[in-house]
């Protein structure tokens, strides 16, 4: 199903994906994992796996966008298959398994992310694979192959996004402790070594190459103050649209009906060991997100990887509660029938929410694709045709597709690929001086109007500075869907 929908889903690629592709392109062409070859290195990508995949695709002369999106579609299918396997381990009845997979594959956000070109679907797959291995090691004697697969999934998860390190530490700690109690200390040490040794080597290289523990993008997203209300609202929207009804239904059923004195379900202890790393992982990530400006949180991008985990928890909790209810069916037949009908209503309502969301997500994908195809790529083509290869372009604010397709040196005023702007937190005067210090041959400024420049205050201050008069407006690029988003291209006067 994910592969089939990939073929008919509107084709689009999010601008941020081209940042990772640019790093991969430079690695393949120059052997340098950097934003601008020859300049001090900056780590503007989120995780190293996507740039490496891009470099591999380019080296093999494969179509880059198709390759990444095909991998994402396979990851989506793999995630659904792993969810089924986990539910079978918990002896969840087939009917509930089917409902969970249908809910997962019906969510429009699944297909927005698998076609975006970013690592979201791949990260989600490695996360669920890690939980699958986690559960397998809790329930079966450890084999070398299981240990290798589990630790490798955690390592790949950590290389895909920094959040993977947190889950790796939580899961490894619990599984290792379990194996030590089972007198399987050699297996526990093997798990730790397979993940820890490459992780230490990679971290040592990162610090030596970039000089920082965390990516530049992490610093760029850190907001002033402790809590960002908009980030909390984003989480509430995600839960309400994706998992509130399944979680609420399963939780109420479990709380009202489950009796631990009954012996009808033997996996309660295993569920606790399976759930705690996931719950702590989600809480840890959410606390970090609450202190961040979640740019480009389309289709709940930052929270989406938790979607399959929340569905799994709801399914297992629901199974435990339903089994307890079935034990009492003879005493309360009407209640059993009523609860079953309410669960069906909850499932139908959740599907209705997804059906409503499809329209909005498709509209977003279509207008965003138009911005990339009608603005970013034509701008990049103009820059490539009119500027020398060693020319510098300042991008305010979108610095993904334009730098990638133009192949010119780029200054990212969006801060993701600029260590000074992201880490030094300069004031407005310093930012303006920094802008003009490059003496760039061209400037691309995003505006919300075609005839009158309107955008962020910082951008308007830059344009109002007398030094900006050295740049003349060449052309304003617009999209063909009428979305109020334009690229004003300036060139330095000859």
Backbone torsions as a table, in degrees:
resi	resn	phi	psi	omega
1	UNK	NA	-47.6	177.6
2	UNK	-57.4	-40.5	179.0
3	UNK	-66.6	-39.5	179.9
4	UNK	-65.0	-43.8	-179.4
5	UNK	-69.1	-31.3	176.7
6	UNK	-58.6	-34.0	-178.3
7	UNK	-73.5	-25.2	-176.8
8	UNK	-111.2	-12.2	-179.7
9	UNK	-69.9	142.3	178.1
10	UNK	-53.0	130.6	-177.2
11	UNK	-76.4	126.7	177.7
12	UNK	-155.8	159.8	176.0
13	UNK	-141.8	125.9	-178.6
14	UNK	-70.3	145.6	-174.6
15	UNK	-59.3	-36.7	-177.9
16	UNK	-62.6	-26.5	-179.8
17	UNK	-63.1	-33.4	-178.2
18	UNK	-68.9	-18.9	174.3
19	UNK	-64.0	-51.0	178.3
20	UNK	-62.8	-37.7	179.9
21	UNK	-64.8	-35.6	179.2
22	UNK	-64.7	-41.8	176.2
23	UNK	-62.4	-44.0	178.5
24	UNK	-63.2	-39.0	178.5
25	UNK	-63.5	-43.0	179.0
26	UNK	-68.5	-34.2	176.0
27	UNK	-65.3	-41.9	-178.7
28	UNK	-71.4	-37.1	-175.7
29	UNK	-87.1	-39.3	-173.2
30	UNK	-116.8	-4.3	-177.1
31	UNK	68.5	26.3	-174.3
32	UNK	-133.7	120.4	179.6
33	UNK	-89.3	84.2	-173.0
34	UNK	-151.6	157.6	179.5
35	UNK	-70.1	-50.6	176.1
36	UNK	-121.4	110.0	-179.6
37	UNK	-55.6	138.6	178.6
38	UNK	88.9	-11.0	178.2
39	UNK	-103.1	166.3	178.1
40	UNK	-54.3	133.8	-174.3
41	UNK	-67.6	144.5	175.4
42	UNK	-138.1	139.7	-175.9
43	UNK	-100.3	86.3	-176.5
44	UNK	-90.5	-10.8	177.3
45	UNK	-83.7	159.9	-178.2
46	UNK	-78.4	-46.5	178.2
47	UNK	-140.3	152.8	-172.0
48	UNK	-75.9	-17.7	-174.4
49	UNK	-62.3	-44.6	-177.4
50	UNK	-64.3	-44.9	173.9
51	UNK	-59.3	-36.9	178.5
52	UNK	-66.8	-41.1	176.7
53	UNK	-63.1	-40.6	178.3
54	UNK	-63.8	-43.5	179.0
55	UNK	-62.4	-40.5	179.5
56	UNK	-65.0	-43.6	179.1
57	UNK	-62.1	-42.6	179.8
58	UNK	-67.3	-39.6	179.7
59	UNK	-65.2	-34.6	179.1
60	UNK	-86.2	1.6	179.8
61	UNK	60.3	35.8	175.1
62	UNK	-90.7	151.5	175.8
63	UNK	-64.5	116.9	-169.1
64	UNK	-61.2	-54.0	-175.0
65	UNK	-63.4	-43.0	179.5
66	UNK	-63.3	-40.8	-178.1
67	UNK	-63.1	-47.4	-178.5
68	UNK	-65.4	-41.6	-178.4
69	UNK	-70.9	-32.6	175.3
70	UNK	-65.8	-43.0	175.7
71	UNK	-60.1	-40.6	179.4
72	UNK	-65.2	-39.5	177.7
73	UNK	-65.1	-41.6	176.3
74	UNK	-63.2	-37.5	177.7
75	UNK	-64.1	-38.7	177.7
76	UNK	-63.0	-46.6	176.9
77	UNK	-62.0	-41.0	177.6
78	UNK	-63.4	-37.9	177.8
79	UNK	-61.5	-45.2	178.7
80	UNK	-62.2	-41.8	179.9
81	UNK	-64.9	-41.0	179.5
82	UNK	-66.9	-36.4	176.9
83	UNK	-61.1	-43.2	176.9
84	UNK	-60.6	-43.5	-179.0
85	UNK	-63.1	-41.9	178.7
86	UNK	-63.5	-42.4	180.0
87	UNK	-65.5	-35.4	176.7
88	UNK	-65.6	-36.3	178.1
89	UNK	-60.7	-34.2	178.7
90	UNK	-88.4	6.6	179.0
91	UNK	58.1	37.6	174.7
92	UNK	-74.1	134.2	-175.4
93	UNK	-62.1	147.7	-176.1
94	UNK	-54.0	-34.2	-177.9
95	UNK	-63.5	-41.9	178.8
96	UNK	-70.3	-38.1	176.0
97	UNK	-56.6	-45.5	-179.1
98	UNK	-62.8	-42.6	179.9
99	UNK	-61.1	-43.2	-178.1
100	UNK	-63.2	-47.0	-178.5
101	UNK	-66.6	-39.3	177.9
102	UNK	-63.2	-42.9	177.8
103	UNK	-61.6	-44.0	-179.2
104	UNK	-62.6	-48.5	-175.2
105	UNK	-78.9	-7.1	177.0
106	UNK	-91.9	-14.5	-176.8
107	UNK	-71.8	126.4	-179.4
108	UNK	-63.5	-28.4	-180.0
109	UNK	-61.7	-28.7	177.7
110	UNK	-56.8	-43.6	-174.1
111	UNK	-86.5	-25.6	171.8
112	UNK	-61.9	-43.5	-176.4
113	UNK	-76.8	-37.0	-178.3
114	UNK	-70.9	-17.9	179.5
115	UNK	-106.1	2.9	-174.8
116	UNK	-78.1	-21.0	-176.2
117	UNK	88.6	-7.7	175.8
118	UNK	-88.3	-178.7	-172.9
119	UNK	-90.9	7.3	-171.1
120	UNK	-56.9	-49.7	-178.4
121	UNK	-67.8	-35.8	179.2
122	UNK	-67.3	-42.9	177.4
123	UNK	-61.2	-42.9	179.4
124	UNK	-61.1	-41.9	179.0
125	UNK	-62.3	-47.9	-179.4
126	UNK	-63.9	-32.7	177.8
127	UNK	-65.1	-47.6	-180.0
128	UNK	-68.1	-36.2	175.7
129	UNK	-61.7	-39.6	177.5
130	UNK	-63.1	-41.1	177.9
131	UNK	-68.0	-35.4	176.2
132	UNK	-61.7	-46.4	177.5
133	UNK	-66.1	-37.9	176.8
134	UNK	-57.0	-49.1	-179.0
135	UNK	-66.3	-39.7	-179.2
136	UNK	-62.0	-40.6	-179.9
137	UNK	-72.6	-23.6	175.3
138	UNK	-75.3	-28.5	-171.2
139	UNK	-104.6	-21.8	-175.8
140	UNK	-127.5	154.3	176.2
141	UNK	-58.3	136.8	-175.3
142	UNK	-69.6	130.3	171.5
143	UNK	-110.8	158.7	-177.9
144	UNK	-59.3	-40.1	-179.3
145	UNK	-65.2	-40.0	178.5
146	UNK	-64.9	-42.4	179.0
147	UNK	-62.3	-42.7	-179.2
148	UNK	-64.2	-46.6	-178.5
149	UNK	-64.4	-42.8	-179.1
150	UNK	-63.0	-51.3	-178.0
151	UNK	-67.9	-35.7	177.8
152	UNK	-64.7	-39.0	178.3
153	UNK	-64.6	-38.5	177.2
154	UNK	-66.6	-39.3	179.5
155	UNK	-64.8	-46.6	178.6
156	UNK	-63.8	-37.0	175.9
157	UNK	-60.4	-43.2	-179.4
158	UNK	-68.0	-31.8	179.7
159	UNK	-80.8	-16.4	-179.3
160	UNK	-82.2	-44.7	175.5
161	UNK	-148.9	146.6	-176.3
162	UNK	-59.2	-28.0	179.2
163	UNK	-58.8	-24.7	179.8
164	UNK	-61.8	-26.3	178.8
165	UNK	-64.4	-41.1	-180.0
166	UNK	-61.7	-48.3	179.3
167	UNK	-63.5	-37.6	179.4
168	UNK	-60.9	-45.3	-179.4
169	UNK	-65.1	-42.5	-179.4
170	UNK	-66.0	-47.7	-176.9
171	UNK	-69.3	-45.0	178.8
172	UNK	-60.1	-40.4	179.8
173	UNK	-61.5	-45.1	-177.7
174	UNK	-70.9	-44.7	-178.9
175	UNK	-66.1	-41.1	179.2
176	UNK	-63.4	-42.1	177.7
177	UNK	-62.2	-40.2	177.2
178	UNK	-61.9	-43.9	-179.3
179	UNK	-67.6	-36.5	176.4
180	UNK	-62.9	-40.2	178.0
181	UNK	-66.1	-28.8	177.4
182	UNK	-87.2	10.0	-178.9
183	UNK	58.8	41.5	176.6
184	UNK	-117.7	53.3	-174.0
185	UNK	-65.2	-33.7	179.6
186	UNK	-65.1	-39.8	177.6
187	UNK	-64.9	-40.3	179.0
188	UNK	-62.8	-43.4	178.9
189	UNK	-65.2	-36.0	178.1
190	UNK	-63.8	-44.1	177.7
191	UNK	-57.0	-49.0	-176.6
192	UNK	-64.7	-42.4	-176.2
193	UNK	-66.0	-41.7	-178.0
194	UNK	-61.2	-36.1	179.1
195	UNK	-86.3	-43.6	-168.4
196	UNK	-72.4	-42.8	-176.2
197	UNK	-62.1	-51.9	176.4
198	UNK	-63.1	-34.6	-179.4
199	UNK	-64.1	-42.1	178.8
200	UNK	-65.8	-43.0	179.7
201	UNK	-62.7	-42.8	179.5
202	UNK	-65.7	-43.3	179.8
203	UNK	-64.0	-38.9	177.8
204	UNK	-62.9	-40.9	177.4
205	UNK	-64.9	-43.1	-179.2
206	UNK	-59.2	-47.7	-178.0
207	UNK	-64.9	-38.9	178.9
208	UNK	-68.4	-38.8	-175.1
209	UNK	-81.7	-44.2	-174.7
210	UNK	-104.6	-22.1	178.1
211	UNK	82.8	11.9	-177.9
212	UNK	-141.6	155.1	178.9
213	UNK	-75.4	-37.5	-174.6
214	UNK	-117.6	155.7	-178.2
215	UNK	-60.9	156.0	177.2
216	UNK	-61.3	-32.6	179.8
217	UNK	-63.2	-31.3	177.5
218	UNK	-65.0	-44.8	178.8
219	UNK	-65.8	-36.4	-178.1
220	UNK	-65.7	-29.0	-176.8
221	UNK	-90.3	-9.8	-179.4
222	UNK	-69.2	127.1	-177.1
223	UNK	-98.4	162.4	174.7
224	UNK	-76.6	145.0	-177.6
225	UNK	90.4	168.4	-174.9
226	UNK	-85.7	-37.0	-173.8
227	UNK	-130.0	135.4	174.2
228	UNK	-105.0	109.3	-177.7
229	UNK	-55.9	-35.1	-178.3
230	UNK	-65.7	-32.6	178.2
231	UNK	-68.2	-37.8	176.4
232	UNK	-65.8	-41.6	177.5
233	UNK	-61.6	-36.1	179.0
234	UNK	-63.6	-40.9	177.3
235	UNK	-64.9	-43.7	179.9
236	UNK	-61.5	-41.9	178.1
237	UNK	-63.2	-42.6	179.1
238	UNK	-60.2	-49.2	-178.9
239	UNK	-63.5	-42.3	-179.2
240	UNK	-64.4	-35.7	-176.6
241	UNK	-86.3	-25.2	-171.3
242	UNK	-113.2	-37.3	-166.3
243	UNK	-139.5	-2.8	-174.1
244	UNK	-63.1	-48.0	-178.3
245	UNK	-63.9	-47.7	176.7
246	UNK	-60.9	-43.1	-178.9
247	UNK	-67.0	-43.9	-178.8
248	UNK	-64.5	-44.1	-179.7
249	UNK	-62.7	-47.9	-178.1
250	UNK	-66.4	-39.8	-178.8
251	UNK	-65.2	-44.3	179.1
252	UNK	-63.9	-42.0	178.5
253	UNK	-62.2	-42.4	-179.7
254	UNK	-66.7	-45.6	-176.9
255	UNK	-67.0	-36.9	-175.9
256	UNK	-81.5	-31.5	-169.5
257	UNK	-112.6	-24.4	-172.0
258	UNK	-73.6	133.8	178.5
259	UNK	-126.9	110.5	-175.6
260	UNK	-67.0	-13.5	177.6
261	UNK	-75.2	-20.1	177.9
262	UNK	-75.0	150.2	-178.1
263	UNK	-107.5	22.1	-173.7
264	UNK	-79.7	-10.5	179.2
265	UNK	-140.2	124.3	-169.9
266	UNK	-102.3	7.9	-171.3
267	UNK	-107.8	14.9	-176.6
268	UNK	-62.4	-43.3	179.9
269	UNK	-65.5	-41.1	178.5
270	UNK	-65.0	-37.7	179.1
271	UNK	-60.6	-40.7	178.5
272	UNK	-61.9	-44.9	179.6
273	UNK	-68.8	-27.7	177.6
274	UNK	-78.3	-37.4	-171.3
275	UNK	-80.4	-38.5	-171.2
276	UNK	-59.0	-45.0	177.2
277	UNK	-59.4	-39.0	179.6
278	UNK	-66.9	-43.7	-179.7
279	UNK	-64.5	-46.4	179.4
280	UNK	-65.6	-36.4	176.9
281	UNK	-61.9	-47.2	179.2
282	UNK	-62.7	-45.3	-179.1
283	UNK	-62.7	-41.7	178.9
284	UNK	-62.6	-45.0	178.9
285	UNK	-64.6	-42.5	-178.2
286	UNK	-63.7	-37.9	178.4
287	UNK	-62.6	-40.0	176.7
288	UNK	-66.4	-43.0	-179.5
289	UNK	-64.0	-34.2	-179.2
290	UNK	-64.5	-21.4	179.0
291	UNK	-98.8	12.2	-174.1
292	UNK	-122.4	153.0	168.9
293	UNK	-86.7	107.6	-173.9
294	UNK	-84.9	76.4	177.7
295	UNK	-63.5	145.8	176.1
296	UNK	54.8	48.1	178.2
297	UNK	-89.8	44.1	179.2
298	UNK	-63.5	143.6	179.4
299	UNK	49.0	37.5	179.4
300	UNK	53.0	46.6	-171.6
301	UNK	-55.4	-42.6	-176.0
302	UNK	-71.8	-27.1	-176.8
303	UNK	-99.9	-14.9	-175.1
304	UNK	-56.1	-40.5	-179.1
305	UNK	-56.9	-20.5	179.1
306	UNK	-81.7	-10.5	-175.5
307	UNK	-57.8	-53.2	179.6
308	UNK	-63.6	-33.3	178.6
309	UNK	-65.4	-41.4	178.6
310	UNK	-65.3	-38.7	177.0
311	UNK	-65.0	-39.6	178.5
312	UNK	-62.8	-45.7	179.4
313	UNK	-61.9	-42.6	179.4
314	UNK	-62.5	-41.0	-178.4
315	UNK	-65.6	-44.0	-177.5
316	UNK	-70.8	-41.5	175.9
317	UNK	-61.7	-43.3	179.2
318	UNK	-62.4	-39.6	178.1
319	UNK	-62.0	-44.2	179.9
320	UNK	-62.1	-45.4	-179.7
321	UNK	-67.4	-39.1	-178.0
322	UNK	-67.7	-38.6	178.0
323	UNK	-62.8	-39.3	178.2
324	UNK	-66.0	-39.9	178.0
325	UNK	-63.5	-39.4	179.7
326	UNK	-64.1	-33.1	177.9
327	UNK	-63.6	-27.9	-177.6
328	UNK	-102.5	14.1	-173.9
329	UNK	-60.9	-37.4	-180.0
330	UNK	-65.1	-30.4	-179.4
331	UNK	-81.0	-36.0	-175.2
332	UNK	-133.9	69.3	-177.7
333	UNK	-64.6	-36.6	-179.2
334	UNK	-68.3	-37.5	178.8
335	UNK	-64.9	-39.8	178.9
336	UNK	-61.7	-43.1	179.8
337	UNK	-65.3	-41.2	-178.6
338	UNK	-66.4	-43.3	178.8
339	UNK	-62.1	-42.4	178.0
340	UNK	-60.2	-42.1	179.2
341	UNK	-66.4	-38.9	178.8
342	UNK	-65.2	-37.4	178.3
343	UNK	-66.0	-38.2	177.1
344	UNK	-63.6	-42.7	178.6
345	UNK	-61.6	-41.9	179.5
346	UNK	-62.0	-42.0	178.1
347	UNK	-63.5	-41.5	179.4
348	UNK	-66.0	-40.8	178.2
349	UNK	-62.7	-40.6	178.7
350	UNK	-64.2	-41.1	176.3
351	UNK	-63.5	-35.5	177.0
352	UNK	-64.7	-39.2	176.5
353	UNK	-61.0	-44.3	178.7
354	UNK	-63.3	-41.3	179.2
355	UNK	-60.9	-40.2	177.5
356	UNK	-66.0	-39.2	-177.7
357	UNK	-69.6	-26.6	-178.0
358	UNK	-56.5	-43.0	-177.4
359	UNK	-61.4	-46.0	-179.5
360	UNK	-65.6	-41.3	-178.4
361	UNK	-68.3	-39.3	177.9
362	UNK	-65.3	-38.6	177.5
363	UNK	-63.1	-42.3	178.3
364	UNK	-61.3	-47.2	-178.4
365	UNK	-60.9	-41.2	-177.1
366	UNK	-67.2	-45.9	-178.1
367	UNK	-72.8	-32.4	178.3
368	UNK	-67.7	-41.1	177.3
369	UNK	-60.4	-37.0	178.8
370	UNK	-65.7	-37.8	178.0
371	UNK	-62.5	-43.8	-179.9
372	UNK	-65.4	-47.6	-173.9
373	UNK	-77.4	-33.9	-175.6
374	UNK	-96.1	-17.3	-177.7
375	UNK	-119.5	-62.9	-172.7
376	UNK	-60.8	-50.8	-176.5
377	UNK	-67.8	-42.7	174.6
378	UNK	-62.9	-36.6	176.0
379	UNK	-62.0	-45.8	179.3
380	UNK	-61.2	-39.5	178.2
381	UNK	-62.9	-43.0	178.6
382	UNK	-61.6	-45.4	179.6
383	UNK	-61.0	-42.6	-179.0
384	UNK	-65.0	-35.1	-176.7
385	UNK	-82.4	-24.8	-172.3
386	UNK	-112.5	-8.8	-178.9
387	UNK	-116.5	149.2	175.3
388	UNK	-65.2	160.8	-176.6
389	UNK	-64.3	-28.5	-178.8
390	UNK	-96.3	12.7	179.6
391	UNK	-71.2	156.2	178.8
392	UNK	-111.2	135.1	178.8
393	UNK	-119.7	132.3	173.8
394	UNK	-97.6	127.3	179.4
395	UNK	-109.8	119.9	176.4
396	UNK	-129.6	94.1	31.3
397	UNK	-133.9	-13.5	-172.1
398	UNK	-93.4	114.4	-175.1
399	UNK	-125.2	61.3	177.3
400	UNK	-122.2	-80.1	-177.0
401	UNK	-65.8	-37.2	-177.7
402	UNK	-63.2	-52.0	176.1
403	UNK	-63.3	-37.5	-177.4
404	UNK	-63.9	-51.6	-175.9
405	UNK	-77.5	-27.0	179.1
406	UNK	-76.7	-31.5	-178.7
407	UNK	71.0	15.9	-179.6
408	UNK	-100.5	159.1	174.6
409	UNK	-59.6	139.5	-173.1
410	UNK	-133.4	141.0	171.8
411	UNK	-107.3	120.5	-175.7
412	UNK	-95.8	98.3	178.4
413	UNK	-74.0	-7.6	171.8
414	UNK	-76.5	-6.6	169.7
415	UNK	84.1	-16.3	-177.5
416	UNK	-60.4	-34.8	-176.3
417	UNK	-116.1	28.7	178.7
418	UNK	-135.8	110.9	-174.2
419	UNK	-67.3	-37.5	-178.7
420	UNK	-63.3	-50.2	-177.2
421	UNK	-67.3	-36.3	-175.6
422	UNK	-79.1	-39.0	-169.8
423	UNK	-102.3	-27.2	-176.8
424	UNK	-88.5	-14.8	179.6
425	UNK	49.7	56.9	-176.4
426	UNK	-70.6	155.5	176.3
427	UNK	-77.3	177.8	-173.1
428	UNK	-62.3	-42.0	180.0
429	UNK	-61.9	-40.6	179.7
430	UNK	-67.1	-36.8	178.5
431	UNK	-64.4	-43.0	179.9
432	UNK	-63.4	-45.5	178.4
433	UNK	-62.0	-39.3	179.5
434	UNK	-62.7	-41.2	178.6
435	UNK	-55.5	-48.9	-174.7
436	UNK	-82.0	-12.3	-179.3
437	UNK	-66.5	-21.9	-177.4
438	UNK	-79.6	-22.8	-176.4
439	UNK	55.7	42.3	-173.2
440	UNK	-61.3	146.6	178.7
441	UNK	-73.8	-23.6	-179.6
442	UNK	-149.3	154.6	178.8
443	UNK	-134.2	134.8	174.9
444	UNK	-116.5	116.6	-176.2
445	UNK	-115.6	126.9	175.2
446	UNK	-78.2	140.1	178.3
447	UNK	-137.3	154.1	176.7
448	UNK	-92.0	-3.6	176.4
449	UNK	-134.5	154.1	-179.5
450	UNK	-86.1	-39.5	-172.9
451	UNK	-98.6	-14.2	-178.3
452	UNK	-142.0	118.9	-173.2
453	UNK	-68.3	121.4	175.8
454	UNK	-138.9	123.5	175.2
455	UNK	-160.8	-147.8	-177.8
456	UNK	-66.1	152.6	-179.5
457	UNK	-56.4	-41.2	-178.9
458	UNK	-59.4	-43.4	179.8
459	UNK	-65.4	-39.3	-179.1
460	UNK	-69.2	-34.2	175.6
461	UNK	-65.5	-40.2	178.2
462	UNK	-61.6	-46.0	-179.3
463	UNK	-66.2	-30.3	-179.3
464	UNK	-79.9	-13.0	179.7
465	UNK	-67.1	136.6	-179.5
466	UNK	-55.4	-28.8	-178.7
467	UNK	-67.5	-18.9	-179.8
468	UNK	-73.5	-13.8	-179.4
469	UNK	-65.0	-14.6	177.2
470	UNK	-71.9	-10.1	179.8
471	UNK	-105.5	135.5	177.3
472	UNK	-111.6	140.0	-178.8
473	UNK	-71.3	126.2	-178.7
474	UNK	-96.7	-48.2	-175.9
475	UNK	-163.7	151.2	173.7
476	UNK	-112.2	121.4	-178.7
477	UNK	-98.1	135.9	-179.4
478	UNK	-130.8	163.9	179.2
479	UNK	-94.2	163.8	-175.1
480	UNK	-95.1	9.8	177.3
481	UNK	-107.0	3.4	177.0
482	UNK	77.5	15.7	178.8
483	UNK	-74.8	136.2	-175.8
484	UNK	-73.9	74.6	-176.9
485	UNK	-151.9	121.0	-172.1
486	UNK	-137.7	154.4	176.2
487	UNK	-115.0	115.9	176.9
488	UNK	-94.8	118.7	-177.2
489	UNK	-104.0	123.4	179.1
490	UNK	-114.2	148.9	174.5
491	UNK	-127.2	141.8	179.2
492	UNK	-65.0	131.9	-178.0
493	UNK	-60.4	136.8	-177.7
494	UNK	-75.3	NA	NA
